[in-house]
């Protein structure tokens, strides 16, 4: 099998569709798309003209006839298709992963406290729109969030595509397993890489949703009464079966995305994680306050893996020049020409907020916590990059979560200062304003960097 990373191994290159494509120019410092190593990273798109707010095309139409989410979906996906085309790819053939964020007033912080992660929205209008652009949707994550960067917008979508000589192979569910409807494939392989959709512990027969329930592993008695632990166990069992159908296994996972409700759910999830990944765990980003599309769900997990017969291998990256991770994950994992980071927040090696990251209570008007925390994280990111043989200016994808978007302005200015040339693609999401897993942190980063040959 040919290694696509070796055949497409140039430095990151920004793609700008241009005004003639009809895609609004980003207002903030990021690139619409970045090509590197045979991958194409697409920045988050919203239904904004990037000047006044909600795009005029949507404001001028009758929302009662078509529905606001449907109008936004057509606008966002159309711009994404144009951006991907400008990068030399096809949204229907070359997309390997998609993320969808839906802004909603639920769950509230109080509801997350109660273990209720239901966002109280229907995304059916979006799914109908997506079918116009993508006949066979790749592995997907759909989560609720509290706020997006432009007022009145409900939807943000970002993607990864491949620009290589390989064909995409998709895989259905294993025998005896039924997944919830969503019009996306559970597993996809492209060359050496395998992507799995975000899965929960939902267990049902596929015909009567009223009988759907959160499944429990046959081994779940080891977790006693912890709902989060039982759901994590069952979800990983499902992912292991799906991975097997695609010719891989969980030991080949290089990156995990874990969505939880309240930060207190982290500890139970992490305990199960240690049993499944006792050695060489994947890089892992854990995001709290995520609304989940299945009632009763407390955990959702998505994975990026190498195939069992891949020519690439995974390498754990650790350096003493950056803090230890607060959970059972390495600082980063390198595979081929890419470096996948675990959660970046302003923590120290004991898992608490680093000194100087918040304003002193007796001097509440001094200091810039948004800037300070980003500067601290980027110092650590730089050390991890150097340990992997790359540099900060080779970061290609950034997803940033703020527990209050008041921190965005100072944070993004500090971030942009590290990129004198092309900036990475970026998606910024506001999540419910409670404490992060590391109390006092206001920003969480999910990063991928390119590692030149």
N, C-alpha and C positions, 0 to 999 in steps of 0.2 A: 504494500500500500504506500502511495506517495505521501510524504509529509507536507501538507500545505504550508506550514510555517516556514519551511526552508525555500519553497518556491515563491513565496510572497513576503520577503523579509526586508522591506524598506523602512525608513524612519516614518513616524506618524505624519500623515498629510491631511490637512483640513480640506473639507469639501464645502463650497458655498454655492447653493443652487442658483443664486442670482434673482433679482427682482422679476426677470422675465418668466421665471418658473412660478411666480405667484406666492412664494413662501416668504412670510415676513422675516426681516432681518432681526436677529436677537438683539434685545436692548442691553442685556448684560454680557459680561465677558466670557463667552463660550462659543465654540464652533458648532454649526448645525450637524456636521458629521465628521468623523475622523477615520481614515483608512490606515491600517497597520497590520502587517503580518498576515494578510489574507482575510482579516476581519474588517467589518465596517460598523462603527459605533454611531448610533443616531441619538441626538439630543432629544430631551423631552419636548413634545409639542403640545401647546394649548390652543384653544379657540380664541386667540387674541391677535389683533393686528400689530401688537407690540408698540402701539402709540397711544391709543385711547382706551383700551380695555377689550371688552367682548367685540369680536370682529363685526363690522357693519353688515356683512352678508347675513349674519345670524340675527342681529337686532332688527333688521328690516323685514324679516320673514315672520309669518304668523306661527307663533310657537304652539298655539292651540291646535293647529292642523297637523303639524309634523312632530312637535315635542322638542324641547330645548336640548335634551341629551342627544337625540337623533341628529339634530342640526350640528351640534358641536362635533359629534363623532364623524360625520361626513367631512367637515372642514379639517379636522385634525388628521384623519387618515389620508385625505387627499394630499395635504402638505407633506406628510411622511412619505407617501408614494413618490411624490416629485423629488424629494430630497434623496431618496434611495436611488431613483433613476439617475439623478445627477452624479451619484457615486458609481455608476456603472452596474447597478444591481437591479433586481426585480423583487418587489415586495412580496409577490406570491411564490417565487421560486427560491429566493436566497435568504429570506428571514429565518433565523434559527431560534430566536428568543424574543418575547414581547412582555412588557410590563405595562399595566394599566392602573392608574390611580384615580379614584372617584371621590370628589370632595362632598362631604356630608356632615350634618350636625350631630350625627350619632356614629358610634357610641360617645357619650359624654365621659368625662373623667370619672364621674360617679358610677356610670355603667361599667366602665373598664374595671373599677374597683370591685364590682360585684361579680366579675367574671363574664359579663355580657359583652361580646364582641360583635354583635349584629349591627350592621350599618343602616338598616331600615331603608334600603333603596333597591330598585330593580335596574339591572344593567341590560335588560333585554333589548332596548333600543340601540344600545351600542353594539351588541352582538350581531344584530341584524345589519347594521351599517358595516361592520367589519367583514361580513360575508361578501359584500360588494367588491372588496379589495383583495381578500385573502380566501382562497377556496379551501385550503387545508392549513388552518392556523397552527403555528408551531407551539412548543411548550410556553405556558403563559402563567402570569401572576396577576390577579385582580384583587386589589385591596382598597379599603376605604381610608381616607385621611381627613383631617379637619380643615385644611386650607391649601389653596394653590396660589401661585404668585400673582395672578391677575384676578381682580374681583369679578364675581359673577360667572367665572369659568368653573365647570364641574369635572372636567376630564383632562388628564395629562397622560401621554403615551410615549414610551421610548422603546428602542429595539436594538438588536444586534443582527447584522446580516453577514454573510460570507461572500467573499469575492475570490473564488478559487476554481479549480478544475474538477472538484468533486460534485457528486450528485447527493441530494438530500434523501435520506431514508427515514420513514416514519414508522412507528410501532404502536399497535393498539394495546388494549389492556390484556393482561394475562388471563388465562382461562380461570373462570370462577370469580373474577373480580369485576365489579361494576363501578364506574366513576361517575360523578355528577355531571349533568349536561353543561356544556360550555363551548362546544364546537372547536376544541383545540385537541391536538394530539398529545398523549401522555409522555411520549419519548421521541426524540429525533436524533439521528446520527448524521454527521457531516465530516467525512474524513476520519481523523483520530478522535473527534470530540462527540460527546453525547450530552444532550440537555434533557432534563426532566421537569415537567410542570410542577408548580406548587401543589402539594397534596395535603389533605387534612385526614382526620380519622373517620370520615364519613363512611358508613357501612349501610348499603341498601340493596334492594333487588333490581333496581333500575326501572321499575314500573309504578310503584306506589310511593311517592315522596312522603306521604303521611307516616309511613312505616320506617323512614330513614332514621338512623340513630348514629351516635358516635361509637365506633367499634372499639373493642378492647382485645388486646393480644391474649393468646392462650397462656402467655407467660406473665401477664400483667399483675398477677397476685404479688409479685415481688415488689410492686410499687405501692402496695397497700391502698390507701384511700386517696392518693393524689390523682386528681382528674388530669392535670397537665402532664404528669409523667406517663399515665396510661395512654393518653392521646399521642404523645411523642413516640412512645414505643410502637404503637399500632401504625402510625404514619411512616415510620422508618421501615417497618415490615413491608408495607405496601410499596414504598420506594425501592426496596431491595428486589421485590418481585418484578417491578416494572423495569428496573435496570437490567435484570437478567434477560428479559425479552429483547433488549437492545444490544446485547453482547458485552455487558460490563457488570460491575459489582460495586457496592458501596466503598470498598477499599480503594477504588480508583477515583473517588470524588476529590476534586481539587477545590471546589467552592460550594458553600452552602448558604442559602438565604433562609433565615428563620424569622417568621412573623409571629409575634405574641401579642397578647392584650396588655395586661398590666406588667410593669417591670418585675413585680414579685414572682411572676411565672418563670423568670429566667432560671432560678436555682433548680427547680424540678426538671425543667427541660435539660439543663446542663448535666444533671446527674445521670439521666438516661443516655445522653450523648457519650459519656465516658465509657459506658458498657458497649455501645456500638462501635466506637472508635477509640479503643484503648491505646493504639499506637498510630502515629502519623495521621492525625485527624485532618480534615480539609480546612482551608481558610473558611471562616464563618462570620457572617454579618447578622446580628440579631436586632430587629427593629421592633420596638414596643408601640402600643397604641394603634395597631393596625385593625381596621374593620374587616371582618371576614365574612365571605359570602354564604357560609353554611351556618345555620343556627346551631348554637351549642359548641362550635369549634373554638378551641383555645390555642391551637398551634397550627401553623402551616409551614411546610418546608419544601424548598426547591433546590435542585442540585445541578451542578456542572461537573462532568466526569470525563475521564479518558476511557476509550474502549479497551477491552482486555487485550486485543491484539494491536494496540496503538504502537507506533514507532517512538512516541514521546514517553517520557516518564515524569512523575511528579517529584518535586524537591521541596522539602520544608525549609523555610527561610526564618532564621532567628538571629537577632543581634543584641548584644548587651548595651548597645547605644540607644535603644528604644525600650520603653516599659514592657514588661510581660503583659500578656492579655489577661483580662479579668476572668475569663472562662476557659473551658477545655478546647482551645484552638491555638494554632501557631500565629505568629505575627503575619505571616503570608505564606503562600505556596506558589512556586514557579513551575510552569509546565510549558515546554516549547518556548515561544517568544513572548509569553505573557506571565505577569505577576499579579496574583489575586490576593488582595489584602483582606484581613479580618477587620472587624469593627474598629474604627478609629474614633476615639473620644479623648477628652483631655484628662485621662486617668494616669496614675502612677503605677508602679509595679505591685502595689498592695491592693489595687482595684478601687481606689477612692480618687476623688478629684484632686488633681495636682495643685500645689500651692500657688496662690496668686491668680486663680482662674475666675474668681468672682469678686464683686465689690465688697469692701468691708462694710458691715452693717452700720458702723458709726460714720462712714464716709460714702453714703449711697450715690453721690453725684460724681465720684471719681472713678476713672478706669473705663476700659472698653472690653467687657467680657467676651463679646463676639470676636473681636480682633485677637485678643489674647489667647483664646482657646484655639482659634484657627492657626495662629502662629506656633503654638505648642504642638499641635497635631502635625503640622507640616515639617517641623524639625524631626519628629519621629518618623514620618513618612519618608523623608529624605534619607535617614539612616537605614531604613529597611530597603529602600531602593538601592542604595550603595552596596548593601550586603548581597543583593541579588544580581548585581552587575548592570544596573541601570541608573536612571536619575529622575528627579521629580518632573523635569520637562518632558519626559516620555509617558506621563500619565495620559491615558486615552479616554477614560470614562469616570465620571464622578456622579454619584447620587448623594445628595445632601439632605438630611432630615433635621429640622429645627423644631424644638418644642414650643417656640414662639417666633414668628417671623420678624419680630422686632430685631432679632440678632442678625438678620440677613445682610443688611447694608454694610456694616463693619466687617462682617465675616467674608463677604465676597470680595471686598477691596483687598483684604489681606491675601486671599486665595489668588487673585489675579496677578499679584505682584511676583509670583513664582513663575509666570509664563510670559516671557517677553515676546515670544513668537506665537504660534498657533495654540489656542487654549483647548483643553479637553472638552468633549461634549459634557453637558451637565443637565441634571434634573434636580429641582429643589422642591421639597415637600414639607408642608407644615403639619405637624402631628399634635394631638391633644396636649394641652399645656401642663401636664403633670411632670413629676421627676423622671429623668432617664434612668436606665439601669445603673449608671454611675450618677449619683445624686449631685446636682449642681452643674452637670454638663448641659450645654444648650445646643450642641451640634453633634451630629453623628455622620460620619463619612463612610461610604462604600466605594472603593476605588479599584480600578484595574490599570496596570501600567504595561507598556511595551518594553521588552528586553531585547536590544539589538544583538545580532550574532557577534 
